[in-house]
Amino acid sequence: DFNRVTFIYVPIFAIVCFIGLRLEWLFQEVDKEEMTIHRVSNHTAINLIDRGKSLLITDSVLWLNTDRKRFHLAPNHLISGVDESLFMPLKVEQPLNVFSWKGLEILVVSGNLQSWNWEGSTNYDYVILSQNYSGSLDDVLKLVNCKNIVLDGSLKGYVADRLLRESVDTNKTIHSVYHYGAKTIHL
């Protein structure tokens, strides 16, 4: 009689343990907000993750390339427990793209800053230099007040090298996705 009861209690105990571990994973890994700037050659890829939902800000070429998305973005989605992914196109033909998320003000610079007519705020939490940006770091710091600068993976290697060398004299936090890999900001 004891053996028959054991066959019932052991699986029930295992199921309860599994449910407990799954809930712990859910609250620690999925229930979070983060912004990740990925290193994808020739593309700007900004991934905003909020409690299992992802908003990918990138150009339509990367969005349509399933192989690159699977290689560069899917591992982060698996770790973060993303079950739904949305797409917001980044207008790469514009020199500046501005967006706000969870209280962060983010400026994506992909062209010449001097040609842009500045209206509104010049205070940003993150400035992401990408695509065809070829100016100096001083050009950015003269026009924009920012806390952090990210050199993304779409910059040419020699431009990222030059901007990183220029950053030695500044007191800003600068991260080169080209040199150090993806940048993840936990909120």
C-alpha positions, 0 to 999 in steps of 0.5 A, spaced: 500 500 500 505 504 501 508 503 494 502 505 491 502 512 494 509 513 493 508 513 485 503 519 487 506 523 491 513 523 488 511 526 481 506 531 485 512 533 489 516 534 482 511 538 479 510 543 485 518 544 485 518 545 477 512 550 478 516 553 484 522 554 479 519 556 473 515 562 477 522 564 480 525 564 473 519 568 471 520 574 476 527 574 476 529 574 468 522 576 465 519 581 469 524 586 468 525 592 463 532 593 459 534 596 453 540 593 449 544 596 443 546 590 439 552 589 435 550 587 428 554 589 422 551 595 418 545 595 422 542 599 428 539 594 433 536 597 439 531 592 443 527 595 448 524 589 453 519 590 458 516 584 461 516 579 456 515 584 450 520 586 445 520 593 441 526 592 436 528 599 433 532 598 427 531 598 419 527 594 415 532 590 412 535 587 418 527 586 420 526 582 414 533 578 415 530 572 419 537 569 419 541 575 422 535 576 427 536 569 429 543 569 430 544 576 433 537 577 437 534 571 439 539 569 444 537 575 448 530 574 447 530 567 450 534 569 456 529 575 457 523 570 456 520 574 450 514 572 447 512 577 443 516 582 439 514 588 435 518 592 430 519 600 429 522 602 423 528 607 424 529 612 419 536 611 417 535 617 412 534 622 417 540 624 421 537 624 428 532 620 431 529 621 438 525 617 442 523 616 449 522 610 453 521 609 461 523 615 462 529 615 458 530 620 453 534 617 447 537 620 441 540 616 435 545 620 431 546 617 424 548 623 420 551 630 420 549 634 427 551 641 424 545 640 418 540 639 423 535 645 425 535 644 433 528 645 436 526 643 443 531 639 448 538 638 447 538 634 454 538 626 453 540 620 457 543 616 451 546 618 445 547 613 440 552 614 434 550 610 428 550 609 421 554 614 417 556 619 423 563 621 421 564 627 426 568 628 432 566 627 439 566 634 440 561 636 435 556 631 439 558 634 446 558 642 444 551 641 441 548 635 446 548 635 453 548 627 455 549 622 460 552 616 456 554 615 449 554 609 445 558 607 439 553 602 435 555 596 431 553 600 424 559 605 425 565 603 421 571 600 425 576 606 423 570 611 426 569 607 432 576 607 433 577 614 432 571 616 437 574 611 442 580 615 442 577 622 443 573 619 449 579 619 453 579 626 455 571 627 456 568 625 463 562 622 459 561 614 460 562 611 453 561 604 450 563 602 443 558 596 441 564 595 436 569 594 441 566 591 447 559 587 444 552 589 446 550 594 451 544 592 456 541 598 460 537 595 466 532 599 468 
